Amino acid sequence: MDVRRLDLLRELAERGSVTAVAHATHRTPSAVSQQLKVLEREAGMPLTERSGRGIQLTGAGIALARSATDVAVALERATAVWDEFRNHPSGEVRLATFPSAGQVLLPGVLADVALIPGLVVHCADGDAELLDFPSLTADYDIVLAHSLRGTRAWGGRGLRAVPLMIEPLDIAIPPDHRLAGRSYLTPSDVIDEPWIGVPVGFPFERILHDIEQVAGHRATVFQRISDLRMVESFVAAGLGISLIPRYTSGGIDPSRVILKPLRGVDAERDIVALLRPDVAERLAVRTVVDILRTRAAEIEAAHA
């Protein structure tokens, strides 16, 4: 079987439609369909079937698409061995990130990458709460993702998740707040404060619900804001308190806002690098991931 046709089948399994595969691989939909039909003849059995106005994989198609992933991994691994032999992690790496992680991690990462001849990283960012992180791995080599501890939005997707850091979510208060002298805060300390919350359905909302559960009654949410800079301004103005990531908040001015650790509930998130298993074998990608891990460790150590 032709490896390129197998890769088209894998793309169909991940993207769900011939049109999406055509767009991603810079082909026409008819060209994709023709290549899939050739693959079916090579396989000797139907790999797709009609589903509404589109098509879906048959059981045989699903099995072969999984095998296509194994083939892609093997090919990338072989290429990586040769790159290691040449000691040359060259090539382009596409990286997608959510803004707060990109703001803190990527300046140092890109500076390190610039010291490696032939290695180039192209970055893109998007709203952290609106991104479907796993789906982005179809178009990007590395996707920086986050989730609250204990949740794995990318589980069961066949992706590799490389841990970068565990980030606490702290309580943000103005410096003259009555709780400013505390070394840490608990749910009972903060439940009766006016809150600057996140929009309904955003991940950080779960932590506020946990605070309410421990404290025994509901909090008063004064405003719901997703942008960290606006949240910081509202807190600095004394309009309420909020949850803010400790490492990736972008250098909060301590004369306006201070952060206090929260105890009594699980208030941490995991930041990881998501990769497709074949892409994870590329030496260039592995090199960038290693740099990300080093920079993340430095950030954690600086806040220890």
Buried (B, 14 or more C-beta within 10 A) or exposed (E): BEEEBBBBBBBBBBBBBBEBBBBBBEBEBEBBBEBBEBBBEEBEEEBBEEEEEEBBBBEBBBEBBEBBBEBBBEBBBEBBEEBEEEEBBBBEBBBBBBBBBBBBBBEBBBEBBEEBEEBBBEBEBBEBBEBEBBBBBBEBBBBBBBBBEEEEBBEEBBBBBBEBBEBBBBBBBBEEBEBEEBEEBBBEBBBEBBBBBBEEEBBBBBBBEBBBEEBEEEBEBBBEBBEBEEBBBBBBEEBBBBBBBBBBBBEBEEEBBBBBBBEBBEBBBBBBBBBBBBBBBBBBBBBBBEBBBEBBEEBBEEEE
